[in-house]
Amino acid sequence: MEKPETIEKQLCPMCNTNNLVMVQEEIEIPFFGKTFVFSMTCSNCKYHVADVEAAEQKEPVKQTIEISSEDDMKIRVVKSSQATVKIPHVTTITPGPASNGYITNIEGILRRIRYQIETVANDAEDKDEKKKARKLMKKLNKVMWGDEKLKITIEDPSGNSAIISDKTQTSKLKTK
Ligand SMILES: [Zn+2]
């Protein structure tokens, strides 16, 4: 692995101050290959973008995994900004300008989702909406403890995403 390359004091496109730090790193991910991880973070306005890109050109991909134990929390996940992460009956993470790419594990994905649902639960004025959000949080906790199964699908037309496990089912992603 090479050392992360850091370029400091760059011009931030959001607040126009020279507080942007760019970081690029090259990581070897088993069963996925050499991957570039890059990010831009502004210490002044908190602007942050990050993404991952495989060194080799990849095919559009659709991968599904069924989470069934606490051990599954450690399964590595590469999620690019182009990825759609679908968890039936829970949520869908869609690509877009606000979507970052990152390398995490199943637990990391679930924690992010739980945080979003928690925000909804706290902000919701509608009682039913609050109740529904609380129920989802309970469900996610159970999944994290290995007490409940959950299916996660990741679709990425750029191919720069993967769920790295023997249990992962890969199929062709149909692109329009
Ligand atoms: Zn800024």
Residues whose N, C-alpha, C, O or C-beta is under 5 A from the ligand:
A	BS01	ZN	C12 M14 C15 C42 N44 C45 Y47
